[in-house]
Amino acid sequence: MQEKDMVNDVLSMINSSLTGYANAITQTANQQLRQVLQQTRDADEQFQYQLYQVAEQKGYYQPAQPAQPQEIQQVRSSFAQGR
């Protein structure tokens, strides 16, 4: 397995874990457990971003084009209407 494949696999696994943490946090009533899950999620988010930066620098990952200002405004408007 090549380094690029390994990096992409780890990024994929971390992204899945982050989704799992979000679900567990919202369903946890125990405050101590909730804090542990939040701290673990926060650490994984930091690691994911660091690994993403390495992948981007090595050319393993090409991010999407930046959103245009009007696209950003549309998203903001749609969220504001939903409140």
N, C-alpha and C positions, 0 to 999 in steps of 0.2 A: 504494500500500500504506500502510495506517495504522500509526502508531507502535506501537499495541498488537500488531498482527500481526508487525511486525518484532522486537519484544522477545520475543514468544513463539517466533518462528522461531529467534532466537539462543539462547534458553534450550534449545530442543530440540536444536540442533546441539551445544551445549556438553555436554549430557547424553550424547549419542551419543559425543562425543569422549572423555568420561570413561570410558565403557565400553571404548572402544578402548584407552585408556592402560592400564587395569587388565589387559586381556588381554595387551598387549605386555609389560608389566612382569613378569607371571608367567611369560612364556616367554623372557625375556632372561637369558642367562648372563653377558654382558659387564657388569661392575659399573659402569663409567663410563656406558654407555648407559642402564643401569637407573636410575642417579642422575639423569640428564638427563630421562628420562621421568617419574620421580617428581616432580622439581621443576616440570616443565611441568604435570603433573596437579594438583599443589598450587596453582599459580598460577591454573589454570583453575577449580578448585573455589572459590577466593576470588572470582574474577570472577563466577562463576555465582551465588554467594550475594549479592554486591552487586547484581547485575542483578535477581535474585529480589526483593530488598528494594525496589528501585525499582518493579518491576512490582506488588508488593503494595500499596505506598503509592498508586500511581496507580489501583488498582482493576482492573488487568489480570489479576490472578491471585488466586483465592480458595483459600487452603489448606484442607485437610480439617479437620474438627473434631478437637480434641486427643483422644488416646486416653485412655480411662478407666484408672484404676490397675489394675483387674482384667485388662484387656486387655494392659497392659504386663507384668504378672506372668505371664500365659499365654505370651507370647512368650519371656520370660526362661526359663521352665520348659522350653519346647520346645527352646530352644537348649542348655540345660544337659543335657537328656536325650541330645542328639545327640553329646555329647563322649565 
